[in-house]
């Protein structure tokens, strides 16, 4: 039986595995850097890059390579994984 570790504002108790699953399925991220080959394929990206460093982007859940560095989680995603750029990530939640 999963150990309950968190209670939401509405009083719902979440198990630690549920909390971890929600973190992994995150769909919004901050663009820290673009690789040298990013958006170079003009056939796939005829209008140029979809995002730039400093943008908040929406991407497919569970996509990319996840890693932890310095106690924080980072995710490497491909240029074609970016679905949209958003101004305010605070309102973005997975449906």
C-alpha positions in Angstrom: 0.0 0.0 0.0 1.5 3.4 -1.0 2.4 5.8 1.8 0.3 8.9 1.9 2.6 11.9 2.1 0.7 15.0 0.9 -2.8 16.4 1.4 -4.1 18.9 -1.2 -5.9 22.1 -0.2 -9.2 20.3 -1.0 -8.3 17.5 1.5 -7.3 14.8 -0.9 -4.4 12.7 0.3 -1.9 11.8 -2.4 0.4 8.8 -2.3 4.1 9.4 -2.9 3.9 7.4 -6.2 1.1 9.7 -7.4 3.1 12.8 -6.6 6.1 11.3 -8.5 3.9 10.4 -11.5 2.6 13.9 -11.7 6.1 15.3 -11.7 7.2 13.0 -14.5 4.2 13.8 -16.6 4.9 17.6 -16.5 4.2 19.3 -19.8 5.7 22.8 -19.3 9.3 23.7 -19.1 11.7 26.6 -19.3 14.1 26.8 -22.2 17.6 27.1 -20.8 19.6 26.4 -24.0 19.2 25.3 -27.6 21.6 22.8 -29.1 23.6 23.6 -32.2 21.4 21.5 -34.5 18.1 22.7 -33.1 15.6 23.9 -35.8 18.3 23.6 -38.5 16.1 21.3 -40.7 14.4 23.9 -43.0 12.0 21.2 -44.4 10.6 20.5 -41.0 10.8 24.0 -39.7 10.4 26.3 -42.7 9.4 29.3 -40.5 12.4 28.9 -38.3 12.6 28.1 -34.5 9.4 27.6 -32.5 11.1 28.9 -29.3 14.1 30.6 -27.9 16.2 30.6 -24.7 14.1 32.1 -21.9 10.7 30.9 -23.3 8.2 28.7 -21.4 7.1 25.9 -23.6 4.5 23.2 -23.6 5.7 19.7 -24.7 4.4 16.2 -24.7 4.0 14.5 -21.4 6.7 11.9 -20.6 8.9 13.1 -23.5 12.6 13.7 -23.4 15.4 12.5 -21.2 15.0 13.3 -17.5 17.9 13.8 -15.2 18.7 15.3 -11.8 21.6 17.7 -11.4 22.3 19.8 -8.3 19.1 18.6 -6.7 16.9 19.8 -9.5 15.3 17.9 -12.4 16.1 18.7 -16.0 14.7 17.4 -19.2 16.3 17.2 -22.6 13.7 17.4 -25.4 14.0 17.5 -29.2 13.0 20.5 -31.2 10.0 18.7 -32.7 8.6 18.0 -29.2 7.8 21.6 -28.5 4.1 22.1 -29.0 3.6 25.8 -28.0 5.2 28.8 -26.2 3.3 30.3 -23.3 3.7 33.6 -21.5 2.6 32.5 -18.1 3.3 28.9 -17.1 1.5 29.1 -13.7 -1.9 28.4 -15.3 -0.7 25.3 -17.3 -1.8 22.0 -16.0 -2.1 18.6 -17.5 -5.7 17.7 -18.4 
